[in-house]
């Protein structure tokens, strides 16, 4: 690749993006990453500064760490931020204000970490209450000034526990085949849509892989994936955030498309890709061995973006280690990028 080709490719990351009322200055998204720096669920000035730094350095859209709804099972971690309650919401208003002042856009990831056992233990009345709390948090996010919301339906957390047959033994309307197991997510999306109105962006994050099984697949074929996605799309999702561990891996045999590529093709909705962007080290190995990750080239990512395989690119650990990642890439300062190491998760910077 020549220098001019490389520069032109990099610029594809910095083209504006618009879908409905979501307008972004570029295609770079800060991936949601749990930090646990919000005592008693309240994000403070350090959290605001952490997100502001990424906005100041040309990240187009920030997706916050998971923020929990008001439900007893939603989290067992006291320093994970809430998306309910006066103190937490005042904290988020400050975060939003600072990100907006820096020229960025920000949405909270709304989260329930999951049932303590299988989701079959929840009565239908309890399920209905959880749906209501998702909707309340969505409305609170809009009131706090966020630019949209993301619903966390991935990684074996609550919504994903309903999706996966292994964790959903229910025989009522929330269980059954793959499509029937989307019912809970559909009700959450519909309730959130009703609470925020028709023009407030809703992003939905999902994954095939699970925390307990990296090889798991909700859908084994494109046809199954289409059946899975259709009810979610029709319920009111504007953008799908397609979580994979390595963005370059094909999702199904016979095609180079990754999960975000297939999702865009099947739904016609914009998609976000994610998974080890800018890194040359595998996630768990880094933590087990205490090693850092080198900086990997992004030529393949840029080619896929230029080809329209997906619309937005979420950056996780690379952006965690280096708040200026986007600016450095845009300015051709790749040799100045800070490599990720496990130490990066020990503090906010």
ZIPEQUI-V292001 format. One record per residue. N is the residue number from 1. RES is the residue in one letter. NEAR is the number of other C-alpha atoms within 8 Angstrom. Layout:
n=N res=RES near=NEAR
n=N res=RES near=NEAR
This chain:
n=1 res=X near=4
n=2 res=X near=5
n=3 res=X near=6
n=4 res=X near=6
n=5 res=X near=8
n=6 res=X near=10
n=7 res=X near=9
n=8 res=X near=8
n=9 res=X near=12
n=10 res=X near=11
n=11 res=X near=9
n=12 res=X near=11
n=13 res=X near=11
n=14 res=X near=11
n=15 res=X near=9
n=16 res=X near=9
n=17 res=X near=11
n=18 res=X near=8
n=19 res=X near=8
n=20 res=X near=7
n=21 res=X near=8
n=22 res=X near=10
n=23 res=X near=9
n=24 res=X near=11
n=25 res=X near=9
n=26 res=X near=11
n=27 res=X near=16
n=28 res=X near=14
n=29 res=X near=13
n=30 res=X near=14
n=31 res=X near=11
n=32 res=X near=11
n=33 res=X near=8
n=34 res=X near=7
n=35 res=X near=8
n=36 res=X near=10
n=37 res=X near=10
n=38 res=X near=13
n=39 res=X near=11
n=40 res=X near=8
n=41 res=X near=11
n=42 res=X near=13
n=43 res=X near=14
n=44 res=X near=8
n=45 res=X near=9
n=46 res=X near=8
n=47 res=X near=12
n=48 res=X near=15
n=49 res=X near=10
n=50 res=X near=10
n=51 res=X near=11
n=52 res=X near=12
n=53 res=X near=10
n=54 res=X near=13
n=55 res=X near=16
n=56 res=X near=11
n=57 res=X near=11
n=58 res=X near=10
n=59 res=X near=14
n=60 res=X near=13
n=61 res=X near=14
n=62 res=X near=16
n=63 res=X near=13
n=64 res=X near=13
n=65 res=X near=10
n=66 res=X near=14
n=67 res=X near=13
n=68 res=X near=15
n=69 res=X near=14
n=70 res=X near=9
n=71 res=X near=7
n=72 res=X near=5
n=73 res=X near=10
n=74 res=X near=12
n=75 res=X near=11
n=76 res=X near=5
n=77 res=X near=6
n=78 res=X near=10
n=79 res=X near=11
n=80 res=X near=17
n=81 res=X near=16
n=82 res=X near=13
n=83 res=X near=14
n=84 res=X near=12
n=85 res=X near=7
n=86 res=X near=6
n=87 res=X near=7
n=88 res=X near=14
n=89 res=X near=15
n=90 res=X near=9
n=91 res=X near=12
n=92 res=X near=11
n=93 res=X near=10
n=94 res=X near=10
n=95 res=X near=14
n=96 res=X near=13
n=97 res=X near=9
n=98 res=X near=11
n=99 res=X near=16
n=100 res=X near=10
n=101 res=X near=7
n=102 res=X near=9
n=103 res=X near=8
n=104 res=X near=14
n=105 res=X near=13
n=106 res=X near=14
n=107 res=X near=13
n=108 res=X near=14
n=109 res=X near=14
n=110 res=X near=16
n=111 res=X near=11
n=112 res=X near=13
n=113 res=X near=10
n=114 res=X near=12
n=115 res=X near=10
n=116 res=X near=5
n=117 res=X near=5
n=118 res=X near=10
n=119 res=X near=13
n=120 res=X near=8
n=121 res=X near=6
n=122 res=X near=8
n=123 res=X near=7
n=124 res=X near=6
n=125 res=X near=7
n=126 res=X near=8
n=127 res=X near=10
n=128 res=X near=8
n=129 res=X near=8
n=130 res=X near=9
n=131 res=X near=12
n=132 res=X near=10
n=133 res=X near=11
n=134 res=X near=13
n=135 res=X near=14
n=136 res=X near=11
n=137 res=X near=12
n=138 res=X near=13
n=139 res=X near=11
n=140 res=X near=11
n=141 res=X near=14
n=142 res=X near=11
n=143 res=X near=7
n=144 res=X near=11
n=145 res=X near=9
n=146 res=X near=13
n=147 res=X near=11
n=148 res=X near=14
n=149 res=X near=14
n=150 res=X near=13
n=151 res=X near=11
n=152 res=X near=14
n=153 res=X near=14
n=154 res=X near=13
n=155 res=X near=11
n=156 res=X near=13
n=157 res=X near=13
n=158 res=X near=12
n=159 res=X near=14
n=160 res=X near=12
n=161 res=X near=15
n=162 res=X near=16
n=163 res=X near=11
n=164 res=X near=12
n=165 res=X near=10
n=166 res=X near=5
n=167 res=X near=9
n=168 res=X near=14
n=169 res=X near=11
n=170 res=X near=10
n=171 res=X near=7
n=172 res=X near=6
n=173 res=X near=9
n=174 res=X near=12
n=175 res=X near=12
n=176 res=X near=12
n=177 res=X near=6
n=178 res=X near=11
n=179 res=X near=10
n=180 res=X near=10
n=181 res=X near=16
n=182 res=X near=14
n=183 res=X near=10
n=184 res=X near=12
n=185 res=X near=11
n=186 res=X near=11
n=187 res=X near=10
n=188 res=X near=12
n=189 res=X near=12
n=190 res=X near=10
n=191 res=X near=12
n=192 res=X near=13
n=193 res=X near=13
n=194 res=X near=9
n=195 res=X near=10
n=196 res=X near=11
n=197 res=X near=7
n=198 res=X near=6
n=199 res=X near=7
n=200 res=X near=10
n=201 res=X near=13
n=202 res=X near=13
n=203 res=X near=13
n=204 res=X near=13
n=205 res=X near=13
n=206 res=X near=13
n=207 res=X near=11
n=208 res=X near=12
n=209 res=X near=11
n=210 res=X near=12
n=211 res=X near=7
n=212 res=X near=5
n=213 res=X near=7
n=214 res=X near=7
n=215 res=X near=6
n=216 res=X near=8
n=217 res=X near=7
n=218 res=X near=9
n=219 res=X near=9
n=220 res=X near=8
n=221 res=X near=7
n=222 res=X near=9
n=223 res=X near=6
n=224 res=X near=9
n=225 res=X near=12
n=226 res=X near=11
n=227 res=X near=9
n=228 res=X near=12
n=229 res=X near=10
n=230 res=X near=9
n=231 res=X near=11
n=232 res=X near=13
n=233 res=X near=11
n=234 res=X near=7
n=235 res=X near=10
n=236 res=X near=10
n=237 res=X near=13
n=238 res=X near=12
n=239 res=X near=12
n=240 res=X near=15
n=241 res=X near=13
n=242 res=X near=14
n=243 res=X near=13
n=244 res=X near=12
n=245 res=X near=7
n=246 res=X near=9
n=247 res=X near=11
n=248 res=X near=7
n=249 res=X near=8
n=250 res=X near=10
n=251 res=X near=10
n=252 res=X near=11
n=253 res=X near=6
n=254 res=X near=4
n=255 res=X near=7
n=256 res=X near=9
n=257 res=X near=12
n=258 res=X near=12
n=259 res=X near=12
n=260 res=X near=15
n=261 res=X near=11
n=262 res=X near=11
n=263 res=X near=16
n=264 res=X near=13
n=265 res=X near=7
n=266 res=X near=7
n=267 res=X near=10
n=268 res=X near=7
n=269 res=X near=10
n=270 res=X near=12
n=271 res=X near=15
n=272 res=X near=14
n=273 res=X near=16
n=274 res=X near=17
n=275 res=X near=12
n=276 res=X near=15
n=277 res=X near=14
n=278 res=X near=10
n=279 res=X near=13
n=280 res=X near=9
n=281 res=X near=10
n=282 res=X near=8
n=283 res=X near=7
n=284 res=X near=6
n=285 res=X near=10
n=286 res=X near=14
n=287 res=X near=9
n=288 res=X near=6
n=289 res=X near=6
n=290 res=X near=9
n=291 res=X near=9
n=292 res=X near=10
n=293 res=X near=12
n=294 res=X near=9
n=295 res=X near=10
n=296 res=X near=8
n=297 res=X near=6
n=298 res=X near=8
n=299 res=X near=8
n=300 res=X near=7
n=301 res=X near=9
n=302 res=X near=12
n=303 res=X near=9
n=304 res=X near=10
n=305 res=X near=13
n=306 res=X near=9
n=307 res=X near=6
n=308 res=X near=7
n=309 res=X near=11
n=310 res=X near=14
n=311 res=X near=12
n=312 res=X near=12
n=313 res=X near=11
n=314 res=X near=13
n=315 res=X near=15
n=316 res=X near=14
n=317 res=X near=8
n=318 res=X near=14
n=319 res=X near=12
n=320 res=X near=10
n=321 res=X near=11
n=322 res=X near=11
n=323 res=X near=11
n=324 res=X near=11
n=325 res=X near=11
n=326 res=X near=12
n=327 res=X near=9
n=328 res=X near=12
n=329 res=X near=10
n=330 res=X near=10
n=331 res=X near=6
n=332 res=X near=7
n=333 res=X near=9
n=334 res=X near=7
n=335 res=X near=4
n=336 res=X near=6
n=337 res=X near=10
n=338 res=X near=8
n=339 res=X near=12
n=340 res=X near=14
n=341 res=X near=11
n=342 res=X near=11
n=343 res=X near=6
n=344 res=X near=10
n=345 res=X near=8
n=346 res=X near=6
n=347 res=X near=6
n=348 res=X near=10
n=349 res=X near=4
